[in-house]
């Protein structure tokens, strides 16, 4: 299996070296810490997105809100039953989304019928299964398709990025201590924060499948960047 591409980003924050040419404090006064260095470092791991989410939408219109609601419910019940046949935890999870019926208005502000919409969400790591089920549900349209990271993939990437960030922090602290004429440093405080970024969700408006065919919805995942930032202060010795 091809290893994930890893890139390392290191940034050094503002340097704060206290105690240079300071006046003598009065007895009992608070003395700010001396020879304290503040810095930060980032570890970044790029990993292939392994989670696909497709939101399918059912839409009905009419003059009677109760009838519109019943029609939307009928379509959703049938689609949900069909999708559940292929459901498998983690590989394809099926859930419902928003369900609402709202009035339509004319330019004059008068009610001109009702529109009902409901969402069916297909999500999982088995891209082929998710896209094929979406393709079979031709009574619905694709409203949104997005990619992400599964919990397992995110945890693994964060662990790798954290190791990189901590190593970079230690290396930078040691190098800066020597640059300032000290022999080493001691850790005072540190914070670790993780974040990730990836391609924006794809918003689509199309039939879930081609007429007369159970064609799978085309999918092509990208990569997500998982970033861990380590920042804090060290005491120069």
MOMO-V514202 format. One record per residue. N is the residue number from 0. RES is the residue in one small letter. SS is DSSP state (h for helix, s for strand, l for the rest). BURIAL is + if it has 9 or more other ideal C-beta (glycine too) atoms within 8 Angstrom, else -. Layout:
n:res:ss:burial
N:RES:SS:BURIAL
N:RES:SS:BURIAL
This chain:
n:res:ss:burial
0:x:l:-
1:x:l:-
2:x:l:-
3:x:l:+
4:x:l:-
5:x:s:+
6:x:s:-
7:x:s:+
8:x:s:-
9:x:l:-
10:x:l:-
11:x:l:+
12:x:l:-
13:x:l:-
14:x:l:+
15:x:l:-
16:x:l:+
17:x:l:+
18:x:l:-
19:x:l:-
20:x:l:-
21:x:l:-
22:x:l:-
23:x:l:-
24:x:l:-
25:x:l:-
26:x:l:-
27:x:l:-
28:x:l:-
29:x:l:-
30:x:l:-
31:x:l:-
32:x:l:-
33:x:l:-
34:x:l:+
35:x:s:+
36:x:s:+
37:x:s:+
38:x:s:+
39:x:s:+
40:x:s:+
41:x:s:+
42:x:s:+
43:x:s:+
44:x:s:+
45:x:s:+
46:x:s:+
47:x:s:-
48:x:l:+
49:x:l:-
50:x:s:+
51:x:s:+
52:x:s:+
53:x:s:+
54:x:s:+
55:x:s:+
56:x:s:+
57:x:s:+
58:x:s:+
59:x:s:+
60:x:s:+
61:x:s:+
62:x:l:-
63:x:l:-
64:x:h:+
65:x:h:-
66:x:h:+
67:x:h:+
68:x:h:+
69:x:h:-
70:x:h:+
71:x:h:+
72:x:h:+
73:x:h:-
74:x:h:+
75:x:h:+
76:x:h:-
77:x:h:+
78:x:h:+
79:x:h:+
80:x:h:-
81:x:h:+
82:x:h:+
83:x:h:-
84:x:l:-
85:x:l:+
86:x:l:+
87:x:s:+
88:x:l:-
89:x:l:-
90:x:l:-
91:x:s:+
92:x:s:+
93:x:s:+
94:x:s:-
95:x:s:+
96:x:s:+
97:x:s:-
98:x:s:+
99:x:s:-
100:x:s:+
101:x:s:-
102:x:s:+
103:x:s:+
104:x:s:-
105:x:l:-
106:x:l:-
107:x:l:-
108:x:l:-
109:x:l:-
110:x:s:-
111:x:s:-
112:x:s:+
113:x:s:+
114:x:s:+
115:x:s:+
116:x:s:+
117:x:s:+
118:x:s:+
119:x:s:+
120:x:s:+
121:x:s:+
122:x:s:+
123:x:s:+
124:x:l:+
125:x:l:+
126:x:h:+
127:x:h:-
128:x:h:+
129:x:h:+
130:x:h:+
131:x:h:+
132:x:h:+
133:x:h:+
134:x:h:+
135:x:h:+
136:x:l:+
137:x:l:+
138:x:l:-
139:x:l:+
140:x:s:+
141:x:s:+
142:x:s:+
143:x:s:+
144:x:s:+
145:x:s:-
146:x:s:+
147:x:s:+
148:x:l:+
149:x:l:+
150:x:h:-
151:x:h:-
152:x:h:+
153:x:h:+
154:x:h:-
155:x:h:+
156:x:h:+
157:x:h:+
158:x:h:-
159:x:h:+
160:x:h:+
161:x:h:+
162:x:h:+
163:x:h:+
164:x:h:+
165:x:h:+
166:x:h:+
167:x:h:+
168:x:h:+
169:x:h:-
170:x:h:-
171:x:h:+
172:x:h:+
173:x:h:+
174:x:h:-
175:x:h:+
176:x:h:+
177:x:h:+
178:x:h:-
179:x:l:+
180:x:l:-
181:x:l:+
182:x:l:-
183:x:l:-
184:x:s:+
185:x:s:-
186:x:s:-
187:x:s:+
188:x:s:-
189:x:s:+
190:x:s:-
191:x:s:+
192:x:s:-
193:x:s:+
194:x:s:-
195:x:s:+
196:x:s:-
197:x:l:+
198:x:l:-
199:x:l:-
200:x:l:-
201:x:s:-
202:x:s:-
203:x:s:-
204:x:s:-
205:x:s:-
206:x:s:-
207:x:l:+
208:x:l:+
209:x:l:-
210:x:l:-
211:x:l:-
212:x:l:-
213:x:l:-
214:x:l:-
215:x:l:+
216:x:l:+
217:x:l:-
218:x:l:+
219:x:l:-
220:x:l:+
221:x:l:+
222:x:s:+
223:x:s:+
224:x:s:+
225:x:s:+
226:x:s:+
227:x:s:+
228:x:s:+
229:x:s:+
230:x:s:+
231:x:s:+
232:x:s:+
233:x:s:+
234:x:s:+
235:x:s:+
236:x:l:-
